[in-house]
Amino acid sequence: MSHRLEYQWTAFHVPAASLGMTDDRFVIAIEGGDNNVCDARTGKRSRSWSVGMIGSRVQVLRQAVRVAGACESGSLQPHGRRCTPEAYVRRIRALLDSALCPAKGQWRARLRVRPDHPVLGELESVGLDFRIEKRYGENEACAEFATDRWPDFFGLIDRYGLDVPPWRWAEVVGLPP
């Protein structure tokens, strides 16, 4: 049976004042991989950083509760060990509390969805462009958000966050393996 391993977590904090919003926003980056996928060059387990949760504190905690359910069955194993769902949620809550310290690395607001997703209509209505890219043999619409457009970006997450997974909203770079 395959399971997901998580090795490291970090949080990026975006203050509400900088967005003109009432709630702070967070980007939770997780380094992980599947236990049965190995790097062809090194033979070690393959792992990479991706956005695991994104949004306000409440949105991130809701996402954490949803993900934590996988700990019960053993299909998610932080540090390669069994973990209770409660312990997983505590870990994410502690990350949110410590997010005021700047994380190493950066995150980039970059939405990737299927070309017929309704969020694209809203992008056009606020004057943002997207382009169609080929990824893994499938067409995807891709939109990048400059820092001054982050209020629009997080507003879209508020509306479509349950429909679009966190790793499709943003990318992380420069985090240590």
C-alpha positions as CSV (number, residue, x, y, z in Angstrom):
1,M,0.0,0.0,0.0
2,S,1.3,3.4,-0.9
3,H,1.3,6.4,1.4
4,R,2.3,10.0,1.4
5,L,5.3,11.1,3.4
6,E,5.7,14.7,4.6
7,Y,9.2,15.7,5.6
8,Q,9.1,19.5,6.3
9,W,6.6,22.3,6.6
10,T,7.0,26.1,6.5
11,A,4.5,29.0,6.5
12,F,4.5,32.3,4.7
13,H,2.5,35.1,6.3
14,V,0.8,37.9,4.3
15,P,-0.5,40.6,6.7
16,A,-4.1,41.7,6.2
17,A,-3.1,45.4,6.3
18,S,-0.9,44.9,3.2
19,L,-3.9,43.5,1.3
20,G,-6.6,45.8,2.6
21,M,-8.4,42.8,4.0
22,T,-9.7,42.0,7.5
23,D,-7.8,38.6,7.9
24,D,-4.2,37.7,7.5
25,R,-3.4,35.1,4.8
26,F,-1.1,32.2,4.9
27,V,0.7,29.9,2.4
28,I,1.7,26.5,3.9
29,A,4.4,24.8,2.0
30,I,5.0,21.1,2.5
31,E,8.0,19.0,1.3
32,G,6.7,15.5,0.6
33,G,6.5,12.5,-1.7
34,D,5.0,9.1,-2.0
35,N,6.8,6.2,-0.3
36,N,7.0,4.1,-3.5
37,V,8.4,6.7,-5.9
38,C,12.2,6.9,-6.2
39,D,14.5,9.3,-8.0
40,A,15.9,7.5,-11.0
41,R,19.4,9.1,-10.5
42,T,19.9,8.7,-6.8
43,G,17.6,5.8,-5.9
44,K,16.3,7.8,-2.9
45,R,12.7,8.5,-2.3
46,S,11.5,11.4,-4.5
47,R,10.3,14.5,-2.7
48,S,9.4,18.0,-3.6
49,W,8.0,21.2,-2.1
50,S,4.5,22.3,-3.0
51,V,1.7,24.4,-1.5
52,G,-0.3,22.3,0.8
53,M,-2.7,24.9,2.2
54,I,-3.5,28.5,1.4
55,G,-5.9,31.2,2.6
56,S,-7.0,32.8,5.9
57,R,-6.2,31.1,9.2
58,V,-9.7,29.6,9.2
59,Q,-9.4,28.3,5.7
60,V,-6.0,26.8,6.3
61,L,-7.3,25.0,9.5
62,R,-10.3,23.6,7.5
63,Q,-7.9,22.3,4.9
64,A,-5.7,20.8,7.6
65,V,-8.7,19.0,9.1
66,R,-9.5,17.6,5.7
67,V,-6.0,16.4,5.1
68,A,-5.6,15.1,8.7
69,G,-8.2,12.5,8.0
70,A,-5.6,10.6,5.9
71,C,-3.5,10.2,9.0
72,E,-6.2,7.9,10.5
73,S,-5.8,5.4,7.7
74,G,-2.0,5.7,7.5
75,S,-2.1,7.1,4.0
76,L,-0.4,10.2,5.3
77,Q,2.7,9.8,7.5
78,P,4.5,12.9,8.7
79,H,8.2,12.2,9.1
80,G,7.5,8.6,7.8
81,R,5.6,7.7,11.1
82,R,2.0,7.2,12.0
83,C,0.3,10.3,13.4
84,T,-3.1,11.1,14.8
85,P,-5.3,13.6,13.0
86,E,-5.3,15.7,16.1
87,A,-1.5,15.9,16.2
88,Y,-1.4,16.8,12.5
89,V,-3.8,19.7,13.0
90,R,-1.8,20.9,16.0
91,R,1.3,20.9,13.8
92,I,-0.4,23.2,11.2
93,R,-1.8,25.4,14.0
94,A,1.7,25.8,15.4
95,L,3.0,26.7,11.9
96,L,0.3,29.4,11.6
97,D,1.4,30.8,15.0
98,S,5.0,30.8,14.0
99,A,4.4,32.2,10.5
100,L,5.2,35.7,11.7
101,C,8.9,34.7,11.4
102,P,9.8,34.9,7.7
103,A,10.2,31.6,6.1
104,K,13.3,30.8,3.9
105,G,12.4,30.8,0.2
106,Q,9.5,32.4,-1.6
107,W,6.1,31.7,-2.9
108,R,4.6,32.9,-6.1
109,A,0.8,33.5,-6.8
110,R,0.3,31.4,-9.9
111,L,-3.1,29.9,-10.6
112,R,-3.3,26.8,-12.9
113,V,-6.7,25.4,-13.8
114,R,-8.5,23.7,-16.7
115,P,-9.3,26.1,-19.5
116,D,-13.1,25.9,-18.9
117,H,-13.0,26.7,-15.2
118,P,-15.4,29.5,-14.1
119,V,-12.6,31.3,-12.2
120,L,-11.2,32.4,-15.6
121,G,-14.3,34.6,-16.2
122,E,-13.6,36.4,-13.0
123,L,-10.0,36.9,-13.9
124,E,-11.1,38.7,-17.1
125,S,-13.6,40.8,-15.2
126,V,-10.9,42.2,-13.0
127,G,-8.6,42.8,-15.9
128,L,-6.2,39.9,-15.5
129,D,-4.9,37.9,-18.4
130,F,-4.2,34.2,-18.5
131,R,-2.5,32.0,-21.1
132,I,-3.0,28.4,-22.2
133,E,0.0,26.1,-21.5
134,K,0.5,22.4,-22.1
135,R,1.4,20.5,-18.9
136,Y,1.7,16.8,-18.8
137,G,0.0,16.6,-22.1
138,E,-3.1,18.6,-21.1
139,N,-4.0,22.2,-21.7
140,E,-4.1,24.4,-18.6
141,A,-5.0,28.0,-18.1
142,C,-2.2,29.8,-16.2
143,A,-2.4,33.3,-14.5
144,E,0.3,35.0,-12.6
145,F,-0.5,37.7,-10.0
146,A,1.9,40.5,-9.2
147,T,2.1,41.6,-5.5
148,D,-0.2,44.5,-6.1
149,R,-2.9,42.0,-7.3
150,W,-2.8,39.8,-4.2
151,P,-6.1,41.2,-2.9
152,D,-7.7,39.9,-6.1
153,F,-5.8,36.6,-5.8
154,F,-7.0,36.0,-2.2
155,G,-10.5,37.1,-3.1
156,L,-10.6,34.4,-5.7
157,I,-9.3,31.9,-3.1
158,D,-12.2,32.9,-0.8
159,R,-14.7,32.1,-3.6
160,Y,-13.0,29.1,-5.3
161,G,-10.8,27.7,-2.6
162,L,-13.0,24.6,-2.0
163,D,-13.1,23.9,-5.8
164,V,-9.4,24.4,-6.7
165,P,-6.7,22.5,-4.7
166,P,-4.0,24.6,-2.9
167,W,-1.1,23.4,-5.1
168,R,-2.9,24.9,-8.1
169,W,-3.0,28.4,-6.5
170,A,0.7,29.0,-5.9
171,E,4.2,27.7,-6.2
172,V,7.1,27.7,-3.8
173,V,10.8,28.2,-4.7
174,G,14.1,28.4,-2.8
175,L,13.2,26.2,0.1
176,P,16.0,23.8,1.3
177,P,15.6,20.1,0.7
